[in-house]
């Protein structure tokens, strides 16, 4: 959701914080702000709109040089994206500044309490409550070195909901204090300096050494006394240390116009990295991160895959592969609905949660519900040290590297590959696949990076087609079997990026209603299964193409090399390499990513930061 940055150290805090905000702007770009403490005075500047608006103000009204500062880039929840609702929020006397990510669920009662005490609010946000409560707790606290941290613990014990809070005070000019509950926060440790960030991208150009903050913990960073962590009750906690395995260059555009284009181009390498080191000396699959025993996995009799958005589509595809390889029934659930329908879970249930960021709040709440019901939970995640893998029984990291663009591309493909690995591993452990069978499928998986690279090398025609489709009002997507979730993903990408009405349908449902919206010239994109697919589903999809074409549709067909049956019915034919049916989504998705990106660019839209969206949804 929102991006948070903090700094304490010898560098100019203004520059460090602004650099961190640039790297985190993908998390929210409705407004931005910064506060520094210099010469015993707290100064804050904030502005609605993208970070460039704040930078323009700062160029005209420079902040004083400082060695401590906090910054925020916002995705609006409570209150519109205005100057007055931008962070940081200040206490009434202007001595305490707070930035916040998340939602304070009991803010209305707390606000009423503050107003009854004479506090006048200057914003419509829930976040401002924290600033006033913190100032009051600070004033009421005893003198001491950790007075601001003590006040933070007092306030956090009163808050309900999910939140990350970072605060600084003019009264403690060498100290930053932060807290987290169900919302991301990580500490960077440099040489005589410390950083705070919603994720490590905020400080990766300065240090790769990080500390994890656990649930309901407060960190105090003092320029002279260093770093200390406690729980909300004040008990000392030893944070977990880890080293970030990518560098600042990985978070830069690298010559591409958009991060999304760079991330699309990185997909062959990202897939290869996801597969790296997964095969043992005798051809068996080895998943060292999966901390569930073979006995526990053999006990599984039901699987739920739980995710949101693009990750949910990865789960839909995973269902086909996992059920086929393991013969275990699989249900795929939207995370926001999972716990509210009271699913039947027990110790023999495996819940696979998928989240690129590891901080998706709906998915995290589903995970916690599953664990309360004694189910085993396995996370598929890209972000080392994030909340979801920490709270799961097992994890499979995708190792895709940073994904900055809001619309997921390499995150999706690597989630798919990780799901395949989990399915194969279950089949191996449960004796449903022999080692040579597993090795053969892994060999097919290892061909995917080259297959995706081949698709990417032939995208000029797709880009040209995208420019022709840029004025379309509606685009439909059709698919069957694993092609149906690909159709859903293609439609989602187009909606996210180009703001075009797009729908994905199971092709077999065409005659049950959707064909009514097909009119002359309506673009219909069809993901065609291999002619080698089971039960003649290929022929049925070819018939669907003929049906929509007979009603005037403009047919855009994605089919594998050598499929000549589709040629007479395709107004535009996009070829992909021959790939085993269950693995085909890895290659058929790529043209749809490029198409959506190019259409958005042609329409003059911001590809990396589509309106109303943020990269990681850390509130329910």
ROLUM-70443 format. One line per field, with one value per residue (C-alpha): x, y, z. Coordinates in steps of 0.001 Angstrom, whole numbers, padded with zeros to 6 digits, always signed. Example, Ala and Ser with C-alpha at 12.3 -4.5 7.8 and 13.67 -1.06 7.14 Angstrom:
% ROLUM-70443
x	+012300  +013670
y	-004500  -001060
z	+007800  +007140
***
This chain:
% ROLUM-70443
x	+000000  +001777  +005536  +007442  +011055  +013089  +016748  +019163  +022837  +025563  +024170  +021748  +018406  +016580  +018422  +018259  +014527  +013654  +015707  +013871  +010505  +011393  +012024  +008777  +006470  +005025  +003387  +001250  +001313  -001691  +000514  +003950  +005604  +008782  +009728  +013154  +014424  +017196  +018409  +015626  +012905  +010638  +009861  +007444  +006433  +003776  +001942  -000865  -000064  +003062  +006440  +007468  +004976  +006677  +010110  +008976  +007846  +011097  +013072  +011284  +011183  +014226  +014202  +017061  +019952  +019302  +020587  +017181  +014095  +010963  +009052  +005805  +004163  +000434  -002240  -005426  -007813  -009290  -009711  -009105  -005707  -005290  -002557  -004231  -004507  -000909  +001617  +003449  +000787  +001855  +000745  -001162  +001985  +004016  +006645  +005761  +005492  +003959  +003686  +001355  +000609  -002542  -005928  -006689  -010067  -011038  -009955  -013471  -013652  -010073  -010692  -013770  -011656  -009009  -011592  -013222  -009800  -009711  -007615  -008502  -007944  -006574  -007162  -009792  -007458  -007380  -003613  -003742  -005176  -001829  +000056  -002166  -002229  +001547  +002044  -000291  +001436  +004831  +003739  +002364  +005419  +008308  +011600  +014135  +016150  +013348  +010462  +009288  +009506  +007557  +004864  +004723  +004170  +001364  -000354  +000050  -001643  -004724  -004876  -006962  -006350  -003233  -000566  +003032  +003871  +007096  +007560  +010107  +010027  +011712  +012282  +014418  +016331  +018526  +015790  +013347  +010690  +008572  +006030  +004259  +001183  +000163  +001810  +005327  +008385  +012046  +015206  +018382  +021704  +024643  +027963  +026935  +023504  +020057  +017166  +013477  +011366  +008156  +010480  +014210  +014007  +013901  +017529  +019073  +021501  +022981  +023021  +021940  +021979  +018476  +016588  +013117  +010514  +007964  +004307  +003472  +007006  +008522  +011972  +013881  +016814  +019101  +022031  +024347  +022812  +021964  +019005  +016724  +013513  +010743  +007230  +004305  +004629  +008249  +009950  +013242  +013239  +016188  +015392  +016249  +019090  +019307  +021121  +019187  +020157  +019676  +021179  +020099  +020686  +017959  +015439  +016368  +014759  +017931  +017175  +013535  +010771  +008804  +009650  +006971  +008825  +012015  +010250  +008630  +012089  +013506  +011062  +013342  +015988  +013397  +011989  +015495  +016209  +012996  +014109  +017714  +018900  +015593  +016789  +018828  +021710  +019427  +016801  +014519  +012986  +014522  +012656  +014815  +012564  +009546  +009805  +006965  +008019  +007278  +004920  +002956  +002664  +001531  -001213  -002717  -006128  -007347  -005622  -006805  -004963  -005681  -004640  -005748  -005732  -003015  -001820  -005353  -005068  -001795  -003704  -006406  -003747  -002028  -005245  -005065  -001445  -001642  -004795  -003430  -000104  -001221  -004917  -005572  -008675  -007794  -010006  -008926  -010261  -010214  -008418  -010873  -013734  -011939  -012420  -015883  -017476  -016217  -014255  -013827  -010197  -008303  -004800  -004908  -005618  -002786  -003409  -001127  -001076  +000402  +001603  +004335  +004964  +004260  +002242  -001143  -003546  -006474  -004098  -002447  -005827  -006748  -003428  -004110  -007597  -006198  -003654  -006339  -008142  -004915  -004348  -000795  +000168  +002726  +003537  +004696  +006319  +008956  +009851  +012327  +011534  +007987  +005080  +003313  +006304  +007293  +003895  +003585  +004668  +006658  +007679  +008843  +010558  +010322  +013597  +012187  +013976  +012216  +009014  +008335  +005529  +002126  +000848  +002570  +004384  +007456  +005804  +002962  +005123  +007421  +004411  +003218  +006559  +006640  +003151  +004332  +007261  +004980  +002649  +005512  +007062  +003774  +003473  +007025  +006595  +003271  +004599  +002388  +005412  +008662  +011954  +012361  +008872  +009607  +012938  +011228  +008743  +011494  +013376  +010310  +010229  +013873  +012981  +010586  +013151  +014194  +010560  +009645  +012708  +011563  +008117  +009621  +011802  +008711  +006577  +006836  +003569  +001868  +003014  +001709  -001612  -001808  -001580  -004526  -006584  -005852  -009233  -011286  -014039  -014348  -012011  -013001  -010694  -011551  -009793  -010376  -008647  -005483  -006211  -009236  -007195  -004841  -007874  -008776  -005215  -005120  -008359  -007127  -003897  -005846  -008212  -005351  -003197  -005371  -008684  -010505  -013501  -012199  -013626  -012216  -014539  -014351  -014820  -017362  -019573  -019684  -023109  -024476  -024546  -021246  -021652  -024430  -021867  -019968  -020612  -019018  -015389  -015316  -011772  -011847  -008544  -008536  -005947  -005957  -004877  -002445  -003851  -002252  -004496  -006892  -010434  -010422  -010699  -008593  -011293  -013935  -011973  -011462  -015258  -015590  -013345  -015589  -018682  -017465  -016014  -019378  -020831  -018341  -015634  -012049  -010269  -006818  -005564  -002681  -001690  +001382  +003745  +002447  -001247  -002695  -006340  -006677  -005211  -008450  -010261  -007609  -007570  -004338  -002256  +000297  +002553  +004113  +006518  +005126  +004918  +003340  -000303  -000069  +002954  +001559  +000281  +003883  +004261  +000698  +000507  +003496  +001870  -001043  +001351  +003020  -000332  -001720  +001489  +001622  -002078  -001680  +001422  -000339  -003206  -000719  -001196  +001269  +002108  +003946  +001503  -002079  -004722  -006291  -003918  -000915  +001574  +000883  -002593  -001821  -005335  -008495
y	+000000  +003165  +003584  +004462  +005596  +006618  +007526  +008192  +008766  +011078  +011623  +014400  +012860  +014854  +013114  +009648  +009850  +011238  +008522  +005907  +007412  +007227  +003508  +003024  +005180  +002031  +001399  +004527  +007774  +009788  +012117  +012325  +014069  +014363  +015601  +016286  +017391  +019990  +022300  +021122  +022010  +019669  +020738  +018938  +019408  +017385  +017555  +015740  +013830  +011996  +012442  +014891  +017382  +017206  +017526  +020670  +022220  +021275  +022889  +026142  +025725  +023651  +021793  +022428  +019966  +017179  +013788  +012337  +012219  +010328  +010179  +008746  +008083  +007449  +005217  +006817  +004907  +007282  +010683  +011753  +012320  +015935  +018084  +018051  +014260  +013671  +012395  +013178  +014192  +016470  +016803  +019958  +021651  +020614  +018701  +015124  +013814  +010444  +008479  +005505  +002546  +000503  +001183  +002053  +000397  +002136  +005589  +007070  +006451  +007624  +010751  +011566  +011179  +013566  +016109  +015976  +016889  +019975  +018680  +020144  +017758  +019084  +016014  +013391  +010469  +007817  +008340  +011741  +010104  +008401  +011708  +013282  +010191  +009892  +013516  +013054  +009857  +011533  +014466  +012125  +009862  +009871  +011501  +009073  +008024  +006035  +008379  +008444  +004643  +004322  +006591  +004508  +001331  +003008  +004136  +000828  -001049  +001095  +000759  -001822  -002877  -003124  -000465  +000540  +003755  +005747  +008809  +011468  +014276  +017646  +016794  +013734  +014934  +011821  +009180  +007452  +005097  +002688  -000060  -002683  -004885  -006871  -004303  -004368  -002706  -003622  -002087  -001524  -001455  +000402  +001705  +004048  +004616  +003048  +002932  +002080  +001044  -000634  -002924  -003173  -001245  +001901  +001490  -001099  +001416  +002004  -001414  -005000  -005883  -005985  -006827  -008346  -006852  -009315  -008872  -006264  -004969  -001505  -000508  +002430  +003773  +006252  +007802  +007161  +004183  +002154  -000150  -001859  -003832  -004644  -006006  -003698  -004558  -003391  -006789  -006921  -008848  -009953  -009183  -011666  -010617  -011367  -010184  -008957  -011037  -008337  -004895  -001373  -001950  -004598  -001925  +000493  +000585  -000413  +001592  +000530  +003124  +001333  -000961  -003296  -003677  -004440  -006986  -008656  -008933  -010387  -013296  -015908  -015271  -015046  -018464  -019918  -018490  -020002  -023415  -023097  -025843  -027704  -031052  -033484  -035731  -038655  -036677  -036160  -032774  -030987  -028116  -027158  -024244  -026535  -027289  -029807  -033411  -036132  -037699  -034450  -034107  -037727  -036981  -034227  -035141  -031704  -028594  -025004  -022417  -018928  -015684  -012338  -010838  -012137  -014597  -016029  -016734  -018552  -020650  -021503  -022875  -024676  -026581  -028348  -029410  -030377  -032460  -034162  -035046  -035863  -036836  -034653  -032448  -028752  -025732  -022221  -019365  -015579  -014680  -011943  -014472  -017483  -017127  -015594  -018657  -020882  -023431  -026956  -027244  -029662  -031001  -032946  -029807  -028029  -024352  -022851  -019050  -017053  -013459  -011642  -009147  -011437  -008633  -008933  -008370  -010486  -013386  -012918  -012997  -016165  -017716  -016925  -018358  -021559  -021904  -021327  -024315  -026369  -026599  -026657  -023577  -023320  -019875  -019059  -015655  -013425  -011251  -012759  -011912  -010683  -011494  -014269  -016614  -015901  -016984  -020029  -023567  -023739  -021431  -021630  -018412  -017522  -015529  -013275  -010150  -006834  -006229  -002486  -002104  -002391  -004902  -008217  -010005  -011927  -012318  -014216  -016510  -017387  -018080  -020505  -022262  -022427  -023967  -026586  -027393  -027792  -030065  -032204  -032386  -033586  -036192  -037378  -037581  -039377  -041876  -040676  -039937  -041861  -040009  -040338  -038930  -035988  -035425  -035437  -032758  -030703  -030967  -029484  -026737  -025961  -025362  -022604  -019763  -020352  -020686  -017372  -015722  -017014  -015507  -012169  -012079  -012136  -009426  -006732  -007854  -007847  -004279  -003218  -004924  -003178  +000205  -000796  -001883  +001151  +002758  -000377  -000041  -003739  -006701  -010273  -013165  -016849  -019998  -023574  -025811  -023959  -021367  -020116  -018634  -017174  -015435  -014056  -012812  -011199  -009356  -008223  -006829  -004832  -003428  -002556  -000808  +000516  +001091  -000797  -002978  -006518  -009872  -013375  -016309  -020068  -020701  -023439  -020818  -018691  -019867  -019547  -015752  -014005  -014335  -011739  -008964  -009914  -007363  -006405  -005551  -006685  -007872  -011426  -012909  -016709  -018823  -022081  -025293  -027616  -030046  -032641  -031653  -034132  -034967  -032889  -029599  -028070  -028746  -027234  -023984  -023825  -024074  -021186  -019050  -019773  -018865  -015416  -014713  -015516  -012726  -010148  -010480  -009565  -012750  -012654  -016185  -017388  -020871  -023070  -023551  -026104  -025651  -025136  -025702  -022141  -020381  -019962  -018353  -016028  -012382  -012122  -015157  -015071  -018121  -019567  -022529  -026041  -026631  -029401  -028554  -027937  -025670  -023748  -020755  -019709  -018961  -018003  -015302  -013356  -011900  -010700  -008854  -007131  -006329  -004665  -002714  -001444  -000495  +001511  +003233  +004080  +005596  +007830  +006176  +005504  +001831  +001403  +003278  +002764  +004901  +003865  +000898  +000135  -002696  -004322  -004239  -004208  -003432  -005526
z	+000000  +001130  +000958  +004129  +004507  +007539  +008025  +010876  +010132  +008860  +005345  +004443  +005379  +002716  -000103  +001424  +002113  -001321  -003004  -000968  -001897  -005579  -005204  -003280  -005366  -006910  -003509  -003766  -005685  -004527  -002481  -000889  +002026  +004053  +007529  +009019  +012418  +012360  +015134  +017420  +014939  +012995  +009430  +007114  +003477  +001662  -001640  -003425  -006600  -007606  -005993  -008709  -007261  -003870  -005445  -007252  -003969  -002272  -005097  -004336  -000524  +000490  +003776  +006193  +006153  +008639  +009716  +010598  +008428  +007435  +004168  +002804  -000530  -000181  -001603  -000315  +001939  +004536  +002938  -000645  -002278  -001203  +000310  +003734  +003776  +002718  +005263  +007531  +010025  +012867  +016456  +017359  +018675  +015622  +017598  +016564  +012994  +012085  +008862  +008587  +006357  +006964  +008516  +012152  +012557  +015806  +014629  +014930  +018680  +019165  +017106  +019170  +022304  +020973  +019876  +023301  +024711  +022472  +019567  +016164  +013262  +009997  +007786  +006981  +007642  +010314  +010464  +012130  +015246  +015813  +015754  +018413  +020604  +020380  +021388  +024361  +025478  +025106  +027254  +029922  +029936  +032343  +031438  +029997  +027021  +025374  +026018  +022382  +022166  +025415  +023989  +020810  +022825  +024780  +021585  +019755  +022571  +021941  +018165  +016333  +012747  +010610  +010754  +010328  +012161  +012017  +014208  +014953  +017502  +017779  +021442  +020529  +017438  +017189  +017419  +015125  +016457  +014404  +015011  +012969  +013183  +010091  +007834  +006352  +007861  +007540  +009028  +007031  +008877  +007343  +008592  +011393  +009834  +009873  +007478  +007678  +004726  +003674  +001772  +001183  -002097  +000058  +001114  -001203  -002731  +000747  +002399  +001850  +005555  +006983  +010154  +010212  +012498  +013790  +014572  +017268  +017645  +018139  +016937  +018364  +016362  +018064  +016242  +019181  +021000  +017914  +017394  +019903  +019403  +021877  +021753  +022519  +026218  +026294  +026432  +024542  +021256  +019127  +015475  +012731  +010429  +006720  +003614  +000583  -002461  -005123  -005579  -006522  -010223  -010218  -009208  -012032  -015468  -017274  -020405  -020781  -020997  -018294  -015408  -016744  -020040  -018145  -015979  -019002  -020552  -017311  -017294  -018872  -016214  -013438  -014376  -014485  -011024  -009645  -010920  -009808  -007466  -007334  -008740  -006666  -007703  -008577  -010497  -007514  -006778  -003774  -002133  +000831  +001836  +002310  +006001  +006071  +006523  +003976  +006522  +006861  +003091  +002707  +005216  +003019  +001607  +000482  -000885  -000974  -003055  -001718  -003402  -004844  -008342  -010619  -007954  -007897  -011620  -010944  -008420  -010961  -013302  -010435  -009733  -013107  -012597  -008926  -009322  -012436  -010836  -007279  -007565  -004495  -004805  -005052  -004477  -005465  -003362  -003526  -000302  +000686  +000711  +002165  +005900  +005671  +004080  +006916  +004832  +006159  +007257  +009455  +010050  +006779  +004767  +002967  +002259  -000378  -000149  -003035  -002679  -004589  -001781  +001148  +002712  +000939  +003807  +002586  +001970  +005354  +007106  +005192  +006263  +009912  +009692  +008183  +010987  +013611  +012082  +012384  +008626  +007308  +005284  +002488  +001082  -002448  -002241  -003816  -000818  +001626  +005223  +004556  +006841  +004930  +004600  +008210  +009479  +007210  +008018  +004789  +001968  -001609  -002693  -006372  -006438  -009175  -007958  -007401  -009319  -009399  -011943  -010296  -012865  -012177  -015007  -013909  -010520  -012185  -014300  -011423  -009199  -011869  -011948  -008148  -008154  -010637  -008353  -005347  -007297  -008535  -005092  -003608  -006365  -005670  -001898  -002200  -004751  -007608  -009802  -010124  -010112  -013872  -014423  -012140  -013868  -017271  -016207  -014582  -017890  -019588  -016975  -017687  -021334  -020374  -020113  -023731  -024796  -023187  -024722  -028116  -027611  -026614  -029716  -031938  -030355  -033056  -034640  -031244  -030629  -034020  -033305  -029927  -031627  -033822  -030801  -028643  -029404  -028665  -026056  -025250  -025743  -024937  -024032  -024455  -023282  -022183  -019663  -018511  -021175  -019250  -016352  -018993  -020527  -017095  -016593  -020042  -019346  -015946  -017409  -019975  -017360  -015016  -017584  -020411  -018566  -021308  -020506  -020862  -019834  -019774  -020399  -020484  -024194  -023523  -021844  -024980  -026103  -022562  -022714  -023510  -027290  -027036  -026580  -029739  -032475  -035750  -035130  -031480  -030745  -029364  -028183  -028087  -026286  -028246  -026528  -028201  -030797  -028511  -025572  -024019  -025167  -028356  -026459  -029238  -031821  -029580  -029253  -033022  -033311  -030839  -033043  -036002  -033959  -032928  -036360  -037967  -035815  -036977  -034319  -035065  -034037  -032464  -031979  -029800  -030950  -030835  -033744  -036234  -035452  -038932  -037976  -036683  -039714  -041744  -038816  -037388  -038411  -036426  -035478  -032656  -032522  -029371  -029033  -028553  -024808  -022698  -022076  -018326  -018768  -021753  -019720  -019130  -022845  -023826  -021132  -022446  -025609  -023495  -021174  -024117  -025715  -022589  -021993  -025576  -025672  -022452  -023763  -027043  -025066  -023257  -019864  -017058  -017528  -014226  -012011  -013224  -011593  -008270  -007860  -005688  -005859  -002537  -000991  +002722  +003961  +003731
***
